[in-house]
Amino acid sequence: MDLETTIAELVGRDQEVTLAALGGLDSIGTEEVASSLFPYVAHALVSGWDALDGDQRDTAKNLISRAISETSSAVVLSDTCQLVVPASPHLEIVVDVKTSLRERIRSRSDQRTGAIAAIALRWLAALAVLSDAARGAVVDALSEVALTPTEPLPFSTTAAQVAGLVYDHWRDAAATSCLGRLTETSGDADAWFALGQARLVDALDATGRDACLSGLRSTIECFDYSAANGEQRPDALMYANAVRFVTEWAVGASSEMLADYYRKAHRALQEYMLLGYHLPDQPGWLRPRFDAETAWIELVRTMERVAVRGAADLPWYNAATAIGALADVYRTANGFYPARTNATAASDALPDLVAPQLAAPFVERAERLGYVARWLEEFHSPDAEAFAELVRDRSEQVVPPKSRPPGGTRR
């Protein structure tokens, strides 16, 4: 009985496909690597790896590497990688898998091979997140994209997503060079969006108010272009208007103008959430950044309430809650890493843009600083504490020490 028939019978009887059930490792020939059923073989190899000796592991490693290199099916490649890539560090086959995936990425010349290369690039990026040994291969692939005149559509779209991941995770300049090149290809909408995200992170990490403001403004063209040229990109529309809100707030825009930006951003977020939750299942590192988008809208919402000074709800309280919203934005914007390796220190640049108006209600009524202390006691947020401290600093510049109420002292 041939291997494919054995696998089909096992699956038909709802039995697990194991090495023993297949007849042992010796029953798997190298001709099987191109089989559409190889993912079942990959599952058996991964599951039975610990029972293999050194020579057998070399044989199994060769089968997996050849399957990745030789399969002509994008679906088979994806299914095989889904089983193999997460297990690669444990199996100690990262280098072999990386090499095979890199070969598939280079072999792209039309739509079909471009689709296969896209899947290979996606899984190479996933491997790099798990093991630094694969990082150089991803960066190398993106560097090649930056120098390639044209790319097949499936590949250019994935390359934009992966370049965004690489910049989020490692801040590698090769990612932005790749994105700049991809803005001139058929995957331009995705590339512009990822470039906007990269610029957004840079802006929030800026060392001064002016650099932050300039950096934020540079993202708007990216998000605008992505929204105008991509299909169903309310996420880009949301970012464009949220950033417009913050930058216009910083230069004293009217409450009417700010309210218009808020309405557009909020409407786009609602549309994005409804569409996003119905997206096909994706690896975690490619899923939409729902937490980040929600944090931006929460910041804009609380700042918009502060801007409408005549609102029935208390502007000083909204200013206090905006401090926490500001902290959430920074934390999520700097928390896009698929696997955080270290904590990122907060920058003063973003709060420097919005703090003057947030501090105004406390400057006008010094006793309100006591409410900030009470608010912090309830929420216990270290990030919120840092931003509240910044607001207190600005309040103390104009509030004489003897006017400070209990609870308003520096901590």
C-alpha positions as CSV (number, residue, x, y, z in Angstrom):
1,M,0.0,0.0,0.0
2,D,1.4,3.4,-1.0
3,L,1.8,6.2,1.5
4,E,-1.0,8.4,0.2
5,T,-3.5,5.5,0.4
6,T,-2.4,4.8,3.9
7,I,-2.9,8.4,4.9
8,A,-6.3,8.5,3.2
9,E,-7.4,5.4,5.1
10,L,-6.2,6.7,8.4
11,V,-8.0,10.0,7.9
12,G,-11.1,8.2,6.7
13,R,-11.2,6.2,9.9
14,D,-10.6,9.4,11.9
15,Q,-7.3,8.0,13.2
16,E,-4.2,10.1,13.9
17,V,-1.5,9.9,11.3
18,T,1.7,8.9,13.2
19,L,5.0,7.6,12.1
20,A,4.1,4.1,13.4
21,A,0.8,4.2,11.5
22,L,2.6,5.1,8.4
23,G,5.0,2.2,8.8
24,G,8.0,4.1,10.2
25,L,10.3,6.7,8.9
26,D,11.8,4.3,6.3
27,S,8.4,4.1,4.6
28,I,8.5,7.8,3.6
29,G,10.5,8.2,0.4
30,T,11.8,11.5,-0.9
31,E,9.3,11.3,-3.7
32,E,6.6,11.9,-1.1
33,V,7.8,15.5,-0.4
34,A,5.8,16.8,-3.4
35,S,2.6,15.0,-2.3
36,S,-0.5,17.1,-1.5
37,L,-0.8,15.0,1.7
38,F,2.7,15.9,3.0
39,P,1.2,18.1,5.8
40,Y,0.0,14.8,7.4
41,V,3.6,13.5,7.1
42,A,4.9,16.7,8.6
43,H,2.5,16.3,11.5
44,A,3.8,12.7,12.1
45,L,7.4,13.9,11.9
46,V,6.9,16.7,14.4
47,S,4.9,14.6,16.8
48,G,7.4,11.7,16.7
49,W,10.6,13.8,16.7
50,D,11.6,13.1,20.3
51,A,11.7,9.3,19.5
52,L,14.0,9.7,16.6
53,D,17.8,9.2,16.8
54,G,20.4,11.5,15.3
55,D,20.5,9.9,11.8
56,Q,16.7,9.7,11.7
57,R,16.4,13.3,12.6
58,D,18.7,14.2,9.8
59,T,16.4,12.2,7.4
60,A,13.3,13.9,8.8
61,K,14.9,17.3,8.5
62,N,15.8,16.6,4.9
63,L,12.2,15.6,4.1
64,I,10.8,18.7,5.7
65,S,13.3,21.0,3.9
66,R,12.7,19.4,0.5
67,A,8.9,19.6,1.0
68,I,9.1,23.3,1.6
69,S,11.4,23.8,-1.4
70,E,9.6,21.6,-3.9
71,T,5.9,21.6,-3.3
72,S,4.0,23.4,-6.1
73,S,0.9,24.0,-4.0
74,A,0.6,27.2,-2.0
75,V,-2.0,25.5,0.3
76,V,0.4,22.6,1.0
77,L,3.2,24.9,1.7
78,S,1.1,26.9,4.2
79,D,-0.2,23.8,5.9
80,T,3.2,22.3,6.2
81,C,4.7,25.6,7.6
82,Q,1.8,25.9,10.1
83,L,3.0,22.6,11.6
84,V,6.7,23.0,11.2
85,V,7.5,26.7,11.8
86,P,6.2,26.9,15.5
87,A,8.1,23.7,16.3
88,S,11.3,24.6,14.5
89,P,13.2,26.0,17.5
90,H,12.4,22.9,19.6
91,L,13.3,20.6,16.7
92,E,16.5,22.6,16.1
93,I,15.8,22.9,12.4
94,V,15.4,26.7,12.2
95,V,18.4,27.2,9.8
96,D,17.2,24.5,7.4
97,V,13.6,25.8,7.4
98,K,14.9,29.3,6.9
99,T,17.0,28.3,4.0
100,S,14.2,26.5,2.2
101,L,11.7,29.4,2.7
102,R,14.3,31.9,1.5
103,E,14.7,29.8,-1.7
104,R,10.9,29.9,-2.3
105,I,10.9,33.7,-1.9
106,R,13.6,34.1,-4.5
107,S,11.7,31.9,-7.0
108,R,9.0,34.4,-8.0
109,S,8.3,35.5,-11.5
110,D,4.6,35.4,-12.1
111,Q,1.3,35.4,-10.1
112,R,1.5,31.7,-9.2
113,T,5.0,31.7,-8.0
114,G,4.4,35.1,-6.4
115,A,1.6,33.7,-4.3
116,I,3.9,30.8,-3.2
117,A,6.7,33.3,-2.4
118,A,4.2,35.4,-0.4
119,I,3.3,32.4,1.8
120,A,7.0,31.6,2.2
121,L,7.8,35.2,3.2
122,R,4.9,35.3,5.7
123,W,6.2,32.1,7.4
124,L,9.8,33.2,7.3
125,A,8.7,36.3,9.2
126,A,6.9,34.2,11.7
127,L,10.0,32.1,12.1
128,A,12.1,35.2,12.7
129,V,9.8,36.3,15.5
130,L,10.4,32.9,17.2
131,S,14.2,32.7,16.5
132,D,16.6,35.5,15.8
133,A,18.5,33.1,13.6
134,A,16.0,33.8,10.9
135,R,15.9,37.6,11.2
136,G,18.7,38.2,8.8
137,A,16.9,36.2,6.1
138,V,13.8,38.4,6.4
139,V,15.7,41.6,6.3
140,D,17.7,40.3,3.3
141,A,14.4,39.5,1.5
142,L,13.0,42.9,2.1
143,S,16.3,44.5,0.9
144,E,15.9,42.7,-2.4
145,V,12.3,43.9,-2.7
146,A,13.5,47.5,-2.3
147,L,15.7,47.0,-5.4
148,T,13.2,45.0,-7.5
149,P,11.4,47.0,-10.3
150,T,8.1,45.1,-10.1
151,E,6.5,42.5,-7.9
152,P,3.5,40.1,-8.4
153,L,0.5,41.5,-6.5
154,P,0.1,38.7,-3.9
155,F,3.8,39.1,-3.0
156,S,3.8,42.9,-2.8
157,T,0.9,42.9,-0.4
158,T,2.5,40.4,1.9
159,A,5.8,42.1,1.7
160,A,4.2,45.3,2.9
161,Q,2.7,43.5,5.9
162,V,6.0,41.8,6.7
163,A,8.0,45.1,6.3
164,G,5.6,46.7,8.8
165,L,6.2,43.8,11.2
166,V,10.0,44.0,10.8
167,Y,9.9,47.8,11.6
168,D,7.6,47.3,14.6
169,H,9.8,44.5,16.0
170,W,13.3,45.6,15.2
171,R,13.1,49.2,13.8
172,D,15.2,48.1,10.8
173,A,15.8,50.7,8.1
174,A,15.5,48.0,5.5
175,A,11.8,47.8,6.2
176,T,11.1,51.5,5.5
177,S,13.2,51.3,2.3
178,C,11.1,48.3,1.2
179,L,7.9,50.1,2.0
180,G,9.0,53.1,0.0
181,R,9.6,50.9,-3.0
182,L,6.3,49.1,-2.5
183,T,4.3,52.4,-2.6
184,E,5.1,52.4,-6.3
185,T,3.7,48.9,-6.9
186,S,0.3,47.2,-7.1
187,G,0.4,46.7,-3.3
188,D,0.6,50.4,-2.7
189,A,-2.4,50.7,-0.4
190,D,-0.9,48.2,2.1
191,A,2.5,49.7,1.7
192,W,1.3,53.3,2.4
193,F,-0.6,52.1,5.5
194,A,2.4,50.2,6.9
195,L,4.7,53.2,6.2
196,G,2.2,55.4,8.0
197,Q,2.4,53.0,11.0
198,A,6.2,53.2,10.9
199,R,6.2,57.0,10.9
200,L,3.6,57.0,13.6
201,V,5.8,55.0,15.9
202,D,8.8,57.2,15.1
203,A,6.7,60.3,15.9
204,L,5.7,59.0,19.3
205,D,9.3,58.2,20.0
206,A,10.4,61.7,19.0
207,T,12.5,63.6,21.6
208,G,10.8,67.0,21.3
209,R,7.4,68.6,20.7
210,D,8.2,69.9,17.2
211,A,9.7,66.6,16.0
212,C,6.6,64.8,17.3
213,L,4.2,67.2,15.6
214,S,6.1,67.0,12.3
215,G,6.3,63.2,12.5
216,L,2.6,62.9,13.1
217,R,1.8,65.2,10.2
218,S,3.9,63.1,7.9
219,T,1.7,60.1,8.6
220,I,-1.4,61.8,7.3
221,E,-0.4,61.6,3.7
222,C,0.3,57.8,4.1
223,F,-3.1,57.1,5.7
224,D,-4.9,59.3,3.2
225,Y,-3.4,57.6,0.2
226,S,-4.1,54.1,1.7
227,A,-7.7,55.0,2.4
228,A,-8.2,56.5,-1.1
229,N,-6.6,53.7,-3.1
230,G,-7.2,50.6,-1.0
231,E,-10.4,48.6,-0.8
232,Q,-12.2,48.7,2.6
233,R,-9.5,50.7,4.5
234,P,-11.5,52.4,7.2
235,D,-8.5,51.7,9.5
236,A,-6.5,54.2,7.4
237,L,-9.3,56.7,7.5
238,M,-9.5,56.4,11.3
239,Y,-5.8,57.0,11.7
240,A,-5.8,59.9,9.3
241,N,-8.5,61.7,11.2
242,A,-7.3,60.8,14.7
243,V,-3.9,62.2,13.9
244,R,-5.5,65.3,12.4
245,F,-7.4,65.8,15.6
246,V,-4.2,65.6,17.7
247,T,-2.1,67.8,15.5
248,E,-4.8,70.4,15.1
249,W,-5.5,70.3,18.8
250,A,-1.8,71.1,19.4
251,V,-2.0,74.3,17.4
252,G,-5.3,75.5,18.9
253,A,-8.0,74.5,16.4
254,S,-11.6,75.3,17.1
255,S,-13.8,72.8,18.9
256,E,-16.0,72.6,15.8
257,M,-13.1,71.5,13.6
258,L,-11.9,69.0,16.2
259,A,-15.5,67.6,16.6
260,D,-15.6,67.0,12.8
261,Y,-12.3,65.0,12.9
262,Y,-13.6,63.1,15.9
263,R,-16.8,62.1,14.1
264,K,-15.0,61.0,11.0
265,A,-12.5,59.0,13.0
266,H,-15.2,57.4,15.2
267,R,-17.3,56.4,12.3
268,A,-14.3,54.9,10.5
269,L,-13.4,52.9,13.6
270,Q,-17.0,51.5,13.9
271,E,-16.8,50.4,10.2
272,Y,-13.4,49.0,10.7
273,M,-14.3,47.0,13.7
274,L,-17.4,45.5,12.0
275,L,-15.3,44.5,9.0
276,G,-12.3,43.5,10.9
277,Y,-13.9,40.9,13.1
278,H,-15.1,39.1,10.0
279,L,-11.6,38.9,8.5
280,P,-10.4,35.4,7.7
281,D,-8.3,33.8,10.5
282,Q,-4.8,35.1,10.4
283,P,-1.6,34.6,12.4
284,G,-1.6,36.8,15.5
285,W,1.1,39.1,14.2
286,L,-0.9,39.9,11.1
287,R,-4.2,40.5,12.8
288,P,-5.6,44.1,12.9
289,R,-4.4,46.1,15.8
290,F,-7.8,46.5,17.5
291,D,-6.3,47.5,20.9
292,A,-4.3,50.3,19.3
293,E,-7.2,51.7,17.2
294,T,-9.5,51.7,20.2
295,A,-6.9,53.5,22.3
296,W,-6.6,56.3,19.7
297,I,-10.3,56.8,19.6
298,E,-10.5,56.9,23.4
299,L,-7.9,59.6,23.4
300,V,-9.6,61.6,20.8
301,R,-13.0,61.1,22.5
302,T,-11.7,62.4,25.9
303,M,-9.7,65.2,24.3
304,E,-12.8,66.2,22.3
305,R,-14.8,66.6,25.5
306,V,-12.1,68.8,26.9
307,A,-12.2,70.9,23.8
308,V,-16.0,71.5,24.2
309,R,-15.6,73.7,27.2
310,G,-19.3,74.4,27.5
311,A,-20.3,70.8,27.7
312,A,-22.5,69.7,30.5
313,D,-20.0,67.1,31.7
314,L,-17.1,68.5,33.7
315,P,-14.1,69.4,31.5
316,W,-11.7,69.0,34.3
317,Y,-12.7,65.4,34.9
318,N,-12.4,64.7,31.1
319,A,-8.9,66.2,31.2
320,A,-8.0,63.8,34.0
321,T,-9.3,60.8,32.1
322,A,-7.5,62.0,29.0
323,I,-4.2,61.6,30.8
324,G,-4.9,57.9,31.0
325,A,-6.1,57.7,27.4
326,L,-2.8,59.4,26.4
327,A,-0.9,56.8,28.3
328,D,-2.9,54.0,26.6
329,V,-2.1,55.4,23.1
330,Y,1.6,55.5,23.8
331,R,1.6,52.0,25.3
332,T,-0.3,50.4,22.4
333,A,1.6,52.3,19.8
334,N,4.9,51.0,21.3
335,G,3.4,47.6,22.0
336,F,3.0,46.4,18.4
337,Y,5.9,44.0,18.8
338,P,4.8,40.4,18.2
339,A,7.0,39.4,21.2
340,R,8.0,42.2,23.5
341,T,11.6,41.7,24.6
342,N,11.9,44.8,26.8
343,A,9.8,47.6,28.1
344,T,9.9,50.9,26.2
345,A,10.3,54.0,28.1
346,A,7.7,56.7,27.7
347,S,8.5,59.7,25.6
348,D,7.5,63.2,26.6
349,A,6.9,64.4,23.0
350,L,3.3,63.3,22.6
351,P,2.1,64.7,26.0
352,D,4.0,67.9,25.2
353,L,1.6,68.4,22.3
354,V,-1.6,68.1,24.2
355,A,-0.6,68.8,27.9
356,P,-1.1,72.6,27.8
357,Q,-4.9,72.3,27.2
358,L,-5.2,69.3,29.5
359,A,-3.5,71.2,32.3
360,A,-5.6,74.3,31.8
361,P,-8.6,73.1,34.0
362,F,-6.2,72.4,36.8
363,V,-4.4,75.7,36.5
364,E,-7.7,77.5,36.7
365,R,-8.8,75.6,39.8
366,A,-5.9,74.3,41.9
367,E,-8.1,72.2,44.1
368,R,-8.8,69.9,41.2
369,L,-5.4,68.5,41.5
370,G,-6.7,66.5,44.5
371,Y,-9.1,64.8,42.1
372,V,-6.2,63.6,40.0
373,A,-4.7,62.0,43.1
374,R,-8.0,60.2,43.8
375,W,-8.3,59.1,40.2
376,L,-4.8,57.6,40.3
377,E,-5.7,55.7,43.5
378,E,-8.6,54.1,41.8
379,F,-6.9,53.1,38.5
380,H,-3.4,52.2,39.7
381,S,-1.8,52.8,36.3
382,P,2.0,53.5,36.3
383,D,1.6,54.9,32.8
384,A,-1.2,57.2,33.8
385,E,0.8,58.3,36.8
386,A,3.7,59.3,34.6
387,F,1.4,61.4,32.4
388,A,-0.5,62.9,35.4
389,E,2.9,63.9,36.8
390,L,3.6,65.7,33.6
391,V,0.3,67.6,34.0
392,R,1.1,68.4,37.6
393,D,4.5,69.8,36.5
394,R,2.7,72.2,34.2
395,S,0.2,73.2,36.9
396,E,3.0,73.9,39.4
397,Q,4.5,76.4,37.0
398,V,1.6,78.8,37.6
399,V,0.1,77.5,40.9
400,P,1.9,78.8,44.0
401,P,2.9,76.0,46.3
402,K,0.7,77.4,49.2
403,S,-2.3,77.1,46.9
404,R,-1.9,73.3,46.4
405,P,-4.6,71.3,48.2
406,P,-3.9,68.1,50.1
407,G,-3.3,65.2,47.6
408,G,-1.9,67.6,45.0
409,T,1.7,67.4,46.0
410,R,4.3,65.7,43.9
411,R,4.9,62.0,44.6
